[in-house]
């Protein structure tokens, strides 16, 4: 996988937090920032997928895809967050179609 270079400015407070994490992880700054970004992006994907599912915008299968999780793991996330299932016949059909597309 090719990599891209990203540059940004951060507040002094955020910089100090990154440095503390870097020291705790015993790694270089670049690796620490990369790990934090990966974690943050992953968290954002899950939060957005949960919200879109909660709002009824997407099916369970599509939300799991948006979150970059298996359907089973996404169902666990929904349960952990106390999100009720919005699952009907249309969702079942969409999930079956998604499984067939993956085959």
Secondary structure, 3 states (H helix, E strand, C coil): CCCCCCCCCCCHHHHHHHHHHHHHHCCCHHHHHHHHHHHHHHHHHHHHHHHHHHCCCCCHHHHHHHHCCCHHHHHHHHHHCCCCCCCCHHHHHHHHHHHHHHC
